[in-house]
Amino acid sequence: MKYLISGLILILSTSQILSQTLDLIVTSKNDSIACKIDSTSSKGIHIIAKRNNAKIKICIKPENIKSIGYNVIDRKRIIPIQGQIYFLSKSSDVKSIYNIRQNSISLEIWTIIPSLVYTRVMPVSSKTGFTISGGVSLFGAFGTSTIIMGNSNHAFEIGGGLLGYFGHMVDDWNKPISPIIRGGYRYSARSGFIFRGFINFAIYDGDGYPLPSIAFGYGF
């Protein structure tokens, strides 16, 4: 019985959280619709929206949909317009971590050493999320995780990870792996272009050695 009660509490709390957000559909005409996506079928996406404070159901054909965002709009921030279900004129007005392209490949240069890096973004809310990155160069490899805070264009990241060395770098540092701490800025363009600038600190014998880095890449 206690498991059943716990499950019901979890379901109720989750639905309460989700009820504070709405989905976003951007049409091929760049109209943005605040709604709840009800279901999908061969005919299209079935949504529930409001017009004149009354709920209405609409089916939108797939060819008329430009993009879809789930739980990206805070219900409290919507100002109803009499007789309309649209609340934004352009999709670019929606700035949310959910709208960042979740995968990216970039060239990241640490001081003067180039690395090839893959990054995955995992949104938690419209303003926060996590990232996981892995990179490799001729001199070593690294793995990091950061907290990302901001919106779909501009964000701040802070986190840490591990930096491993290859070849003579192991002899120079006397250790094959060093912890790193990093923080910096991320810019994500709607076109997919990504810029990231970081200050990284490699921790060695209790001291931090600064290793600035910049990255240019593409999100998909």
C-alpha positions in Angstrom: 0.0 0.0 0.0 2.8 2.4 0.9 4.3 1.9 -2.6 1.0 2.7 -4.2 0.6 5.9 -2.1 4.2 6.9 -3.0 3.5 6.3 -6.6 0.4 8.4 -6.5 2.2 11.3 -4.8 5.0 11.1 -7.4 2.4 11.2 -10.3 0.5 14.1 -8.7 3.7 16.2 -8.0 5.0 15.5 -11.5 1.7 16.5 -13.2 1.6 19.7 -11.0 5.1 20.7 -12.2 4.2 20.0 -15.9 0.9 21.8 -15.5 2.9 25.0 -15.0 4.4 24.7 -18.5 3.1 24.6 -22.1 4.4 23.1 -25.3 5.4 25.3 -28.2 4.6 24.7 -31.9 6.2 27.0 -34.5 4.4 26.9 -37.8 5.9 27.2 -41.3 4.6 30.8 -41.2 6.6 31.5 -38.1 3.5 31.7 -35.9 4.1 30.3 -32.4 1.3 28.5 -30.6 1.3 27.9 -26.8 -0.5 24.6 -26.3 -0.5 21.1 -24.9 0.3 18.4 -27.4 -2.5 15.8 -26.9 -1.6 13.1 -29.5 -0.2 12.4 -33.0 -1.8 10.6 -35.9 -1.4 10.1 -39.6 -3.3 13.4 -40.0 -0.9 15.4 -37.9 -0.3 16.8 -34.4 -3.4 17.1 -32.2 -3.1 20.0 -29.7 -5.2 21.6 -27.0 -5.0 25.4 -26.8 -7.1 28.3 -25.5 -9.1 30.9 -27.3 -11.3 33.4 -25.4 -10.6 31.4 -22.2 -12.2 28.3 -23.8 -10.2 25.1 -24.6 -10.2 24.2 -28.3 -8.7 21.2 -30.1 -6.8 21.6 -33.3 -5.0 19.2 -35.7 -2.0 20.7 -37.5 -0.6 18.9 -40.5 3.1 17.9 -40.3 4.0 20.0 -43.4 2.8 23.1 -41.6 5.0 22.6 -38.5 8.5 24.1 -38.4 9.5 23.0 -34.9 8.2 21.6 -31.6 9.3 22.4 -28.0 8.0 20.4 -25.1 7.4 22.1 -21.7 9.4 25.2 -22.7 6.9 28.0 -21.9 6.0 29.2 -18.4 2.2 29.4 -18.3 2.4 32.4 -15.9 4.3 34.5 -18.5 1.6 34.2 -21.2 -0.7 37.2 -21.8 -3.9 36.1 -23.5 -5.1 38.1 -26.5 -8.8 38.1 -27.2 -9.8 35.9 -30.0 -6.3 34.5 -30.7 -4.2 31.5 -29.7 -0.9 33.0 -30.9 1.3 34.8 -28.4 4.5 35.3 -30.3 5.2 36.6 -33.7 8.6 34.9 -34.4 10.1 31.7 -33.1 13.4 33.5 -32.4 11.6 35.3 -29.5 11.6 32.0 -27.6 14.8 31.7 -25.7 15.1 28.5 -23.7 17.7 25.9 -22.9 15.3 23.4 -24.5 15.9 25.1 -27.9 19.7 24.6 -27.9 20.7 21.9 -30.3 21.5 19.0 -28.0 24.5 17.6 -29.8 27.5 19.4 -31.1 31.0 18.8 -32.6 33.6 21.5 -32.2 37.2 22.4 -32.5 38.4 23.5 -29.1 41.8 25.1 -28.7 43.5 24.8 -25.2 46.1 27.5 -25.1 47.6 26.5 -28.5 46.6 22.8 -28.6 43.6 21.9 -30.8 41.1 19.2 -29.7 38.1 17.6 -31.4 35.2 17.7 -28.9 31.7 16.2 -28.8 29.2 17.8 -26.4 25.7 16.7 -25.3 23.3 19.2 -23.7 20.6 17.9 -21.3 18.0 20.5 -20.4 16.4 20.5 -17.0 14.3 23.6 -17.3 14.0 26.5 -19.7 17.0 28.2 -18.0 19.2 25.4 -16.7 20.7 22.1 -17.8 23.8 19.9 -17.8 26.4 19.2 -20.5 28.7 16.3 -21.0 31.8 16.7 -23.2 34.6 14.5 -24.4 37.6 15.6 -26.4 40.9 14.3 -27.8 44.1 15.9 -29.1 47.6 14.7 -30.0 48.7 15.3 -26.4 45.8 14.0 -24.4 42.1 13.6 -23.8 39.6 15.0 -21.4 36.0 14.5 -20.2 34.0 17.3 -18.5 30.5 17.9 -17.2 29.1 21.4 -16.6 26.0 23.1 -15.3 24.6 25.4 -18.1 22.5 28.5 -17.1 21.0 31.0 -19.5 18.9 30.7 -22.7 19.1 29.3 -26.2 21.6 32.0 -27.4 23.7 33.1 -24.4 24.6 30.9 -21.4 27.2 30.5 -18.7 28.8 27.1 -17.9 30.6 25.9 -14.8 31.9 22.5 -13.9 34.8 20.2 -14.0 36.3 16.9 -15.2 39.5 15.0 -15.8 42.4 15.7 -18.2 44.6 12.8 -19.3 48.0 13.1 -20.9 49.7 11.1 -23.7 53.4 10.4 -24.3 56.0 12.8 -23.0 53.2 14.9 -21.3 53.0 12.1 -18.7 56.7 12.5 -17.9 56.4 16.3 -17.8 53.6 16.3 -15.2 54.5 13.0 -13.5 50.9 12.1 -13.5 48.7 10.6 -16.3 45.5 12.3 -15.1 44.7 15.7 -13.5 41.4 17.1 -12.3 40.2 20.2 -14.0 37.8 23.0 -13.0 36.3 25.1 -15.8 33.9 28.0 -16.3 33.0 30.1 -19.2 30.5 31.5 -21.8 28.6 29.7 -24.5 26.9 31.3 -27.6 24.5 29.2 -29.7 23.1 30.6 -32.9 19.9 29.4 -34.5 21.9 28.4 -37.6 23.7 25.8 -35.4 27.0 27.7 -35.0 28.4 27.4 -31.5 31.1 29.4 -29.7 32.5 28.6 -26.2 35.2 30.4 -24.3 36.5 28.9 -21.0 39.1 29.4 -18.3 40.2 25.9 -17.2 42.3 25.1 -14.2 44.3 21.9 -14.1 44.9 20.8 -10.5 48.4 19.6 -9.8 49.7 19.1 -6.2 47.0 21.4 -4.9 47.8 24.2 -7.3 45.7 25.4 -10.2 47.3 25.9 -13.6 45.2 28.1 -15.9 44.5 26.7 -19.4 42.3 29.1 -21.4 40.3 27.6 -24.3 38.0 28.6 -27.1 35.8 26.4 -29.2 34.0 26.8 -32.6 31.5 24.2 -33.6 28.2 23.2 -35.0 25.1 21.9 -33.2 22.7 19.3 -34.5 
